[in-house]
Amino acid sequence: MSHTMRGPAVAAVMAFVLALLLPSGRAFAAATTGPFASDEMIQLRLMNEERAANGLDALALHPMLTDLSRQHSKVMASDSSAGGYCGDKAGTLRHRSPLDTGVTQNWKTLRENVGCDGYGDAAEHVHAAFMDSPGHRANILADNVEYVGVGVYRDTDNVLWTTQIFMMGADWDSSLPPTVRPPTQVLEEGVFASTQSFTDGSADHVLIGRADNFPDSLGGAALAAGRGPVLFTDGIASGQDNPVLNPATREELGRVLRPGGTVYLLGGTAAVSTATEQELRDAGLTVERLAGAERRATALVIANAVIEMQGEPDAILIANGWNWPDAITGGAAAASAGLPVVLISHDRVDDATAAFLDAHPTATRYVLGGAAAVSDRLVAQLGATRIAGASRVTTALSIAETLFDKVTGEIVVARAFGDSEWGLALSWASYAANNNNPQFLVRSGIADRDPELAEFFRAHADDITKVRYGSSVDDALRAEVADLLSGS
């Protein structure tokens, strides 16, 4: 964490309208469920929509600024020194002073909006009030900021307290997180898949993994087991060594988890931070971290948790821990049948994994992937059956044909060729498990490049009644699948 440096060119800009009183005359709205409200992400989306309409780049959500914003919103709600800012409610609306309090990265510009809604209305109302105020509007539409933190707090009177901190990072600070975050699509896919898989308060547990790196999440689908979603959050990024829980994940977790449910964190503190863990515990949730010293050890911790939850397994899935497609594709099968997934390298099994396999001698061992993933010598040493095709597409097909008795009803179709597409596929494992059906991988030109899959779709056209596509499957590829399922 770098020390904040300032020079002659540094300027701090803030909205000087210290009290934003929202219009009165509205009905008192019901509180959102628990501490995981949707207001932060709604405000972020609305701000970026306003900026896009004005030809400005979107603001990147900064974990450190988000953490400071949440803290300050709670401070305002708890400060009874001067009430009356939001109707007749307690609390004091004020800016942080000095404005750079807690800002631990080098900056050129800082701006801040604070507001409160004494009628408990939706975040859209808070945003509208900001946009109607010249000072607050100027901050949202500033062309000299690139990061934002959004933090809200609802007090016992259902007053919505909001802090927005805007920042332009210093050019010389190489530790700033990227303004375009590659994992964003993975984060959004996990949330969307969860909304499609589970009704409010219906998940027994929620798994949270790192959005920008796959190893610790590889075995997570088996633990999801169709009883809870796999969600994602930001891992440790350069310059931000303890990121808070991603707000979108925060919102969805609060919606889906049943009272008394468990949150499983996949991997060590480099994968899911201590700040995230503490935030969840502070919310009164039961949290269990599943972590080992490295990816294979973490997979074993998760595998043992699967067995504790599901009982002695009929089979164990074995995959290369440095090449994700086979393990991710096996995720739907692992989730459906409650099968543990363990990780090995191409030509070696570590002692701890070997001991785990020996401790379950009656379980059939399946190695996922071809000889490029796991050597023939090692498959023979393990006494395992290989499930593989000529490519990751046909390996996924082989997994479906081997581990599922019959494919009927709804299937899940995803791509798995881009750097972040492991998360897009893994997000849908619980959905596939709920339908007791496999997950298929596709790429353009199915009929020519993957004729075995094309023939499978044609042969099962009457059995497959619906297809759920991951967001990485574009319209042209969806049309290919639809044509094959129509028998053409």
C-alpha positions, 0 to 999 in steps of 0.5 A, spaced: 500 500 500 503 506 497 503 512 501 499 518 498 503 523 495 501 530 493 505 535 489 503 542 486 499 540 481 494 536 485 487 539 486 481 536 491 474 538 488 468 537 492 461 538 491 460 544 496 452 543 497 453 539 504 446 537 505 442 534 499 435 534 501 430 530 497 423 532 495 418 530 500 411 528 499 413 520 498 410 514 501 415 511 506 418 505 502 419 498 505 427 496 507 431 492 502 433 485 505 439 486 510 445 489 509 446 487 502 442 492 498 442 493 491 442 501 491 450 501 490 450 498 483 444 501 481 447 508 482 453 506 479 449 503 473 445 510 472 452 514 473 455 511 467 449 511 463 449 519 464 456 519 462 455 515 456 450 520 454 454 525 455 460 522 451 464 520 457 468 514 459 465 509 464 467 510 471 471 504 474 469 501 481 475 502 485 475 497 492 478 502 496 474 508 495 468 503 495 470 501 502 471 508 504 464 510 502 461 505 505 464 507 512 462 514 511 455 513 510 455 509 516 458 514 520 453 519 517 447 515 519 450 514 526 452 522 527 446 525 531 450 532 532 445 535 527 439 531 525 433 534 520 437 533 514 432 527 511 425 529 514 425 529 521 430 523 521 436 523 526 443 523 522 448 528 520 449 529 512 456 532 512 463 531 507 469 527 510 474 532 512 479 532 510 477 529 503 483 525 502 482 521 509 483 514 508 485 515 500 491 510 500 493 511 493 496 517 489 491 522 486 490 528 482 483 529 483 478 528 488 470 529 488 465 527 493 457 527 493 453 525 499 446 525 500 440 522 504 433 519 503 429 520 509 423 516 505 427 510 504 425 510 496 429 507 491 436 509 489 434 511 482 431 517 487 437 519 490 441 519 483 435 523 480 436 528 486 444 528 485 443 530 477 438 535 479 443 539 484 448 542 479 454 541 484 453 533 485 451 533 477 458 536 476 461 531 480 458 525 476 459 528 469 466 530 471 471 529 465 477 529 470 475 522 474 476 515 472 474 511 479 468 511 483 467 508 490 459 508 492 457 506 499 450 506 502 447 505 508 440 504 511 439 505 518 434 503 523 429 508 520 430 506 513 434 512 511 438 511 505 445 514 506 449 515 500 457 517 499 460 517 492 467 518 492 470 520 485 478 520 483 483 521 478 489 517 479 496 520 479 499 519 472 506 516 476 502 511 480 503 504 477 499 501 482 493 503 481 488 498 479 486 498 471 480 502 469 477 497 465 477 490 469 477 484 465 473 480 470 467 484 470 463 480 465 465 474 469 462 477 475 456 479 472 455 472 469 455 469 476 450 474 478 445 473 472 446 465 472 444 465 480 438 470 478 436 464 473 437 458 478 435 460 485 429 464 488 429 469 493 432 466 500 432 459 496 440 457 496 443 453 502 449 456 501 453 461 496 460 460 494 465 466 492 471 465 488 476 470 485 473 473 478 480 474 475 483 467 476 481 460 475 485 455 480 481 456 486 474 455 483 475 449 479 472 444 484 467 449 487 461 447 482 461 440 486 460 444 492 455 448 489 451 441 487 445 445 485 444 448 492 447 454 491 450 459 486 458 460 484 459 468 485 465 472 484 469 478 487 475 481 486 482 478 487 488 482 490 490 487 484 496 491 484 495 497 489 489 494 492 491 489 497 485 488 501 479 489 496 472 489 499 466 485 496 464 486 489 457 490 490 453 486 485 455 480 488 454 483 495 447 484 492 445 477 490 448 474 496 443 477 500 437 476 495 439 468 494 442 466 501 437 463 506 437 465 513 442 461 516 445 459 510 453 458 509 458 462 505 464 458 502 470 462 500 474 459 495 481 459 496 486 463 501 486 471 502 490 472 495 483 469 492 478 472 496 480 478 501 480 478 509 476 485 508 471 481 504 471 475 509 470 480 515 464 484 511 460 478 511 462 476 518 460 483 520 453 482 517 452 476 521 453 470 516 456 464 517 463 464 513 467 458 512 474 459 508 476 453 504 483 454 502 490 450 502 497 452 500 496 452 493 491 450 488 491 442 489 491 443 496 485 447 496 481 442 491 482 437 496 479 442 502 473 443 497 473 435 495 473 433 503 467 438 504 463 435 498 464 428 501 462 431 508 456 434 505 454 429 500 457 422 503 462 417 500 462 418 492 461 413 487 466 417 483 472 422 483 473 427 477 481 428 476 483 434 472 489 438 470 489 444 475 493 448 470 489 448 464 481 449 466 477 447 460 476 440 462 475 441 470 470 447 468 466 442 463 466 437 468 463 442 473 456 440 471 457 433 472 460 434 479 454 438 481 449 434 479 452 428 482 456 431 488 462 428 485 469 431 488 474 434 483 481 433 484 487 437 481 494 434 478 499 436 473 500 433 466 505 427 469 505 427 476 500 427 482 502 430 489 502 426 495 496 429 498 492 428 492 494 420 492 493 419 499 486 422 498 484 417 492 487 412 496 482 413 502 476 412 497 478 406 494 471 404 491 470 410 488 471 410 480 476 415 478 475 419 471 481 423 468 478 429 464 481 431 458 486 428 453 493 426 453 495 433 452 492 434 459 494 428 463 499 423 460 497 416 459 502 414 464 499 417 469 492 415 467 495 408 468 498 409 474 492 412 477 488 406 475 483 411 472 478 411 466 480 417 461 474 421 458 476 425 452 475 427 445 479 430 440 478 438 443 475 441 449 468 441 445 468 433 444 471 432 451 465 436 454 461 431 449 464 425 452 463 427 459 456 428 457 455 421 454 459 418 460 457 421 466 449 422 464 444 417 463 440 421 458 440 428 456 433 430 456 429 437 457 434 443 458 441 443 457 446 449 458 451 451 452 457 455 453 464 457 450 470 456 453 476 459 449 477 466 451 481 468 457 475 469 462 470 464 459 472 459 464 468 463 469 462 464 464 462 457 464 462 455 471 457 460 473 452 455 470 454 449 473 448 449 479 443 451 473 445 445 469 445 441 476 438 443 477 436 440 471 440 434 472 443 435 465 450 436 462 454 443 460 456 443 452 462 447 449 461 450 442 465 454 437 463 457 431 463 452 425 460 446 429 458 442 423 465 442 420 469 443 426 466 438 431 461 433 427 461 429 433 457 434 437 453 436 431 451 429 430 449 429 438 445 435 437 441 432 431 440 425 434 437 428 441 433 434 437 426 431 440 429 430 447 432 437 448 427 442 449 430 448 451 437 451 451 440 456 456 446 460 453 452 463 457 453 470 455 459 468 451 455 464 445 453 470 440 447 470 436 451 466 430 453 461 434 446 460 437 443 460 430 448 454 429 445 450 435 438 451 433 439 449 426 442 442 429 437 441 434 431 442 428 435 436 425 438 440 419 
